[in-house]
Structures are given as C-alpha cells and as structure tokens.
C-alpha cells in the first residue's frame, strides 16, 4: 500500500529515486526554456520534496484521482506549477511529455498556474499567493466535518474517513496576509490532518527577501499553535560550503508531522532556489524566467544529463516512479473493502454519503422552506435568511457554515446546532465540539473565503459564510476563485445598502453590487422580501456549479401580498413581473431590487393614478435573468417599451443594459452618510416622488410626454 503508517518510518531511497529527482530538475528547465517564460527555480529546488511526497509519503491513487480516501495535495505556490505537473507526469496521472512541452500554451493541460477541473490530479486552482494555504485549511476542516457525519465513533486514525492534507507554500504565500488568517484558524482548530511545507529559499522576484521580510516565520507558526519543524538543507551552503539535500531528514519530518494529530504541522524547509544551476541558483533571476541555453547546458552537465537533449527521461526512472500507480491501486482496494464493511453496517449514513457525493438534494426538501404571509411591517431579509437556515437544518445535514464574527448580525447560526470547535475552546454562548456544525471564522473575511473554497473543493458538504456586504471586498480574491472554479459556496452578505443607516459611509456598500456583478460566474441575489429570500436560498442550493451571493437587508422590508402580486417562486428566473400595468400594456417599466421594490410599487400607484400604465419588475438576480431565453426576457421587458426606470440604492452602472438608452436610473453615485435609513433614502432620492419624476423623464425621451405650444 502507498504510504501506510507501517511503511512511513523507514525511507527507501535508491539511485533511481535520486535520478528521478534530477529528472524533475531537467524537465523544469526544459519546459520553461521551450515556453520562453515560467518559473523554473522553485521547481528545481523543490524536486526532492515533491517527489518524496508523491512517491513515498502521500496516500493517493494516480489511476483514480477522485478516490475519496486519498490525501489531498495543495500547491499554494501555484507559480511553480511545474512542481505539480512533473509529479503528475511521473506518477502516472495522465500527463505526458508533450503536455510538459506545451507549458503555458493555448489548449494545453499545463497552464501557467494549476487549474482545478482542467488537469487531472490538480485539487485546487492556485496562483494568487496565500489562497492555497486557505484552501488547504478548508480541506482539513471539511475532512473533520465529514468524519463527524459518517464515522464519529471510530478512534482517531482508524477511520476510512481519516486522510491528510499536504501543502507547499512559498515566501509569497507566507507574506500575504491571508496566510495569517487561515493559519491562525488552523492552529485554533487543532487540525492535526494538515501539514504545510514552507519553501524557505529567501528569494522572491525582487531577489533577496531580506529587502522586505525579517520576521521569524517558524516562531510565528509556533505562536499559532502549530507543530513546527525546521529542515535546514542550506546550513553548510550559507557558511560557504556545499548545499546538501538531506532527504532522510525531510522524510523524518514528514513522518513526524503525520504522527502529530492534535495540531497542524509546519515544516520550514530551507532550500537554495534553482539548485544546482551554477550561475543563477540562489538569485531572483531564476525565480520567474528561463535559465538560458548556456545555463541549462551547464546544469545538465552537473546532473549527468546530455546537454544536447531536451526532455530527457530514462525509461527505468519512469518505470520506477510509476510503481506508485500499483501501490495506489492496492491502497484504494484495501480502503474499498473497509468502506463496503462500513456501508453494510451503516445503511443510513451510506445513503447520505451517496447523496452528498453527487451533491443531490433529498426529495421534497424544499417543503421545509418557510412561507411568510403578507405583512406591511415585514421582516429584514437577513432575519428571513436565518429562519430559512433553521428550517433547513434538520433536512440538509450537509449544510453548514458561520460568519466572520457577525453571527447575530448575519443570522447565520442554526439554532441548537453545536459549534465546530475543539471542546476546550467552546464558550457559554457557543457550546460545541470538534464535529460541530457552526463555523466561527473570527474577524477574518479573507481567510474565510479561501477556507470556504477548500471546503467546497473537498466535496460533499455545502458551506455558507457571512459578513457585511461592504466587507465582501476583503473576500473578493477568494470569491473570484470560487467563480473561476465553479464552486457552490453561498455568501450571506448583509447590511446591503445605505439602508443600514447610522453606521455611515464606511459600512454602507454603494459600488459593491455592480462590482460583484462584474465577476463572471457569480450570482448576485438581492431579494425584495422574506419569500424571495427563501426562494433565493432554494435556487442557490439547487445550483452546484457556481457560487451565490445573498445580499440581505438590515431593515425590515414589507412582505409582498402574493395573492395580488406574482409568486415569489419566480425569484429563480432572476426578474419577473411583480405587478403589471392595469391595462396589461405598460407605457413605462419600473425595475428594482431589494428594499427599493416597495418604492417602485408606491411609484406605480401614483403613475397609474395619473393615467400612465406602469409595470413593476422585481429583479433579485440579474445573472439568473440574463440566463433566461429570449422569449421570457422579452415577456418581462418588451423591447417595444423603451421608457424604463431602475431603482437600487447603489451605483447605477450595472442597470444600463436593462434600462436602455431611454431609461433612467434612481441610484446613488457617491458615498452615503450617517443617519437613520429613512432620512438617507429621502435625502438621496430613493422616494416614490423621485421615481415618478424619473419615469416622466424617460417618457419624455421617447416623446410620450411633450410640451404645449407657448404662442409664437
């Protein structure tokens, strides 16, 4: 079996293993040289570590990259994509030499940074530094939650759901602030299934890292509560001697990390970037550019390879490296036998496993969604969202999440559900245990976003996380990657507009809705009332191929009377006719989202009273509406009706394509102020009177309202 505990203690390291490592260096040089750009240096110096993981330590099956019992590997240092690609090639994941030769080229399986879903064996998309560390923490958290759902009684280390997460990080990953947020959470959560290897090579694009970094990183991780080890390969080198890659020492550190189950492990691996290139090793020049023909030839000579050959791989080396395929098959077969025994003994849990593994929702689950009666006083959509979560808790055990220290404001805590936390850290307000359901990210939005991505990537569970909408900016890089990877995470972003009131412009999102709508693949949903909120959750959970942002109000919103207005089930269409013109032939269409829908309804009454047939369209999600067929979109927004007004307490940019050239926007094109929301809405023009005036302006543009003769 591959990487079983009994085999971890002793390292078998042959001449073929050493030649395989040197082959990695040669392939890294050649791939970048052929491409003309890339990052060869880290792939060269990390060759022993990466090969050791994939060939000697990790439990994985190259013949089945989706095997649930596998360890997960995260290359947070995504710029060194060759570190991963070459191991996938050597291990037999399906990459060939031609793929390495096509590094960074159109249509290749070896893009500039690893892309999940594009290349077999790549667990997550990395490149933006620090994100992979957060993803790895998410993988480790998800693994523990999964164990709690399916096999909590089995002793630690003996469950079929126990597996490890291995990650490699660079200086850049460590320097990015997200690494602090994610690593602090990992230490607090005592994630003993996580090991992070830091490539401490003291080089970045601007050469020696001392120009910008001087902290003791190992001490930093010890302070987080990690198990810290230092493997120093460059000690003699720094003293003017020879660089010595002590593979046995690194292997011992990896074995010790795996054996440490009460805290995450951090290994500071001190390397020389670009080793053994004679002129460019240990310089910034080898970090992100090709070595050049002469330096490549000199390095190959040092390694005992033919300088005249490119992409040279000894058949014996490849055959030896790919022995991991059979070991992986054996490990998977042994796991399957145990899994079948577990399944036979736990039929209900097995049924849940089957459903979750396919991200299927149980039959009739949506019957649990709450329904609100018409109510002029109404309820805040953030509160409605909380009611939805409470209703779904017993129906969807896979659904879990929390917030960035804003549980009471975001309404993200399922009532009565324990917190996901080591028992010694549980509090009176939040009792819980290590297999709990409520996540506490602390005031760490950036880390929360990356961790949520890791949880989603792990598979099975459905995760949500909340903060104020204005702080979605802190999460944006992670949100963008969630959209890029098509991950079904749900963001609960409350305090959705200037409607939050007294907290003032620092907390009032103005540009955020448009900025979020600009992210391809992100569904931005701003419901108009409680029932739209429930339907927004329904649609979000039914979507398994993209993230959803729920933008929810702090203030109460009237609950629309659905006996006289269209059903909230239309929410999934993105936009729908909430109430039509009295003659079903609108002269003007009012479009609105969220709290402003009520303003549009009041404006319609006034326009109808003056004889202007007016349609109100609720637009909870522009992305969902844009995805509808042309016939439906035409039925909601007839191209013949040019007079249109959008109403949203944010900048109007994202409404232009809906209102058209003759349309008007009721928007706010500046920052807000500190005052009760009713005052802000009045002062900034979010009133029925202003909507009526804008409707008149739009009607004037199309000639529907004209002036009278003044005499001469």
Helices and strands as residue ranges (DSSP letters): H 5-8, H 15-35, H 40-45, H 47-52, I 53-57, E 72-75, G 78-80, H 81-91, H 97-101, H 131-150, E 165-169, H 171-175, H 177-189, E 194-200, E 203-204, E 207-208, G 209-211, H 217-224, E 227-232, H 235-238, H 247-259, E 265-270, G 284-286, H 293-303, H 315-321, H 323-345, H 347-357, G 365-368, E 375-380, H 381-393, E 399-403, H 407-410, E 419-420, G 423-425, E 432-433, E 438-440, H 445-458, E 462-468, G 469-471, H 472-485, E 490-494, G 498-500, H 512-517, E 522-525, H 530-542, E 547-552, E 556-559, G 568-573, E 576-579, E 588-592, H 596-609, E 614-618, H 622-626, H 630-636, E 644-647, G 653-655, H 656-659, E 664-666, H 677-683, H 688-701
